[in-house]
């Protein structure tokens, strides 16, 4: 089974995708972490051709080095959004993501998984949330100023629209996560999968 989980920054994609993968006992692929890892490597001076990447759950290795702790900060938020709009970066990662999903069951989350990376996914979710709610969640995660994060999310949304096919696939199940806790969103997603399977 291939499950695509798409949506903007801070809508809860990673959390829900990770929990779905655990519940279903299948591979979890965080494509956002892959873009962050590419951004970190390019920022460190590596060329795109030099970068080799491995994933294991939430952990990301670049050329044998676990770089996970370097990926989640304001600089990487900004740089990953910038680099992701480059066609050569996109193509490298799309190819790697499709290879990861070959001949195995996966829950893959990102911006355009259901429309570009895995258009043949068995189940597609598109998560949404208001900018205010997304900023509130990220501020709690990182203990940072909510207004600063809100502005950064709005700017990133604008850049992402240029670099990604940012719309729900026609056959995607849209889930608004405003006002729902993690268990509530997970329950909705699992019920949708059961309905499609029956």
C-alpha positions in Angstrom: 0.0 0.0 0.0 1.2 3.5 -0.9 -0.2 6.4 1.1 0.5 10.1 0.2 0.1 12.8 2.8 0.3 16.4 1.4 -0.2 19.9 2.8 1.6 23.1 3.7 4.1 23.8 6.5 2.8 23.2 10.0 -0.5 21.4 9.1 0.6 18.2 10.9 1.8 16.1 8.0 4.8 14.6 9.7 3.0 13.7 12.9 0.0 12.1 11.1 2.2 10.3 8.5 4.5 8.9 11.2 1.6 7.6 13.3 -0.1 6.1 10.2 3.1 4.3 9.3 3.4 3.0 12.8 -0.2 1.8 13.0 0.0 0.1 9.6 3.6 -1.2 10.2 5.0 0.2 7.0 7.8 2.5 5.9 7.6 6.3 6.8 9.2 8.7 4.4 9.5 12.4 5.4 10.3 14.2 2.2 10.5 17.5 4.0 13.5 16.2 5.9 15.1 15.2 2.6 14.8 18.8 1.3 16.2 20.1 4.6 19.1 17.7 4.3 19.8 18.8 0.7 19.7 22.4 1.9 22.0 21.7 4.8 24.5 19.9 2.5 24.5 22.7 -0.1 24.9 25.3 2.6 27.9 23.3 3.9 29.5 23.6 0.4 28.7 20.2 -1.1 27.6 20.0 -4.7 24.4 18.3 -5.6 26.3 15.4 -7.3 28.3 14.8 -4.2 25.2 14.3 -1.9 24.2 10.8 -1.0 21.3 10.4 1.4 19.9 7.6 3.6 16.8 7.6 5.8 15.6 5.6 8.7 12.4 6.9 10.2 13.0 10.5 11.3 16.8 10.1 11.1 18.6 11.4 8.0 22.2 10.7 6.9 24.1 12.7 4.4 27.3 11.0 3.1 27.3 8.8 6.2 26.8 11.6 8.7 23.6 11.8 10.8 22.5 15.4 10.2 19.0 15.3 11.7 19.8 17.7 14.6 20.9 20.3 12.1 17.7 20.4 10.0 15.0 22.0 12.2 15.6 25.7 12.7 14.7 28.9 11.1 17.7 28.9 8.7 16.8 25.5 7.3 13.1 26.5 7.1 14.2 29.3 4.8 17.0 27.5 2.8 15.0 24.3 2.2 12.2 26.4 0.8 14.6 28.3 -1.5 16.5 25.2 -2.7 13.3 23.2 -3.3 12.3 25.6 -6.1 15.4 24.6 -8.1 14.5 22.1 -10.8 17.7 20.1 -10.4 17.1 19.7 -6.7 13.5 18.7 -7.2 14.4 16.1 -9.8 17.1 14.5 -7.7 14.8 14.1 -4.7 11.7 13.0 -6.7 13.8 10.2 -8.3 15.1 9.2 -4.8 11.6 9.3 -3.3 10.2 7.2 -6.1 13.0 4.7 -5.6 12.3 4.5 -1.9 8.6 3.6 -2.6 9.4 0.9 -5.2 8.1 -2.5 -4.4 7.2 -1.7 -0.8 4.4 -0.2 1.3 5.0 3.4 2.4 3.5 6.4 4.0 5.2 9.4 2.3 4.5 13.0 3.3 5.4 16.2 1.6 4.0 19.0 -0.7 3.2 17.1 -3.9 3.4 13.4 -3.2 -0.1 12.6 -4.5 0.2 14.7 -7.6 3.9 14.3 -8.7 5.9 11.8 -6.7 3.4 9.0 -6.2 0.4 9.8 -8.4 -0.6 6.1 -8.3 -0.8 6.1 -4.4 -3.6 3.9 -3.1 -4.7 6.6 -0.6 -4.0 10.3 -0.8 -4.6 12.8 2.0 -4.4 16.6 1.8 -4.1 18.3 5.2 -5.0 21.9 5.7 -5.0 24.3 8.6 -5.3 28.1 9.0 -2.0 30.1 9.0 -2.8 31.2 12.6 -3.2 27.6 13.8 0.0 26.4 11.9 2.0 29.3 13.5 0.6 28.4 16.9 1.7 24.8 16.6 5.2 25.6 15.3 5.7 28.2 18.1 4.8 25.6 20.7 7.2 23.1 19.1 10.1 25.4 19.0 9.4 27.9 21.8 9.6 30.8 19.3 7.6 34.0 18.7 4.3 33.2 17.0 4.0 36.4 14.9 7.5 35.8 13.5 6.7 32.2 12.6 3.3 33.3 11.1 5.1 35.7 8.8 7.7 33.1 7.9 5.0 30.5 7.0 3.2 33.0 4.8 6.4 33.8 2.9 7.2 30.1 2.6 3.8 29.3 1.3 4.4 31.9 -1.4 7.7 30.4 -2.4 6.3 26.8 -2.3 3.5 27.7 -4.7 6.2 28.5 -7.3 8.3 25.4 -6.7 5.6 22.7 -6.0 2.5 21.4 -7.5 0.6 22.7 -4.5 -2.9 21.5 -4.8 -4.8 18.5 -3.7 -4.9 15.6 -6.1 -8.4 15.2 -7.6 -8.8 11.9 -5.7 -7.3 13.2 -2.4 -9.2 13.1 0.9 -9.0 16.6 2.4 -8.6 16.8 6.2 -8.8 20.2 7.9 -6.8 19.9 11.2 -8.0 23.1 12.8 -9.5 22.4 16.2 -8.5 18.7 16.1 -5.9 17.0 18.3 -3.6 14.4 16.9 -5.8 11.5 17.9 -8.8 13.2 16.1 -6.9 13.6 12.8 -5.4 10.1 13.0 -8.9 8.6 13.6 -10.3 10.4 10.6 -7.4 9.2 8.4 -7.6 5.6 9.6 -11.4 5.5 9.1 -10.9 6.9 5.5 -8.4 4.1 4.8 -10.8 1.4 6.2 -13.7 2.8 4.1 -11.6 2.7 0.9 -10.5 -0.9 1.7 -14.0 -2.1 2.3 
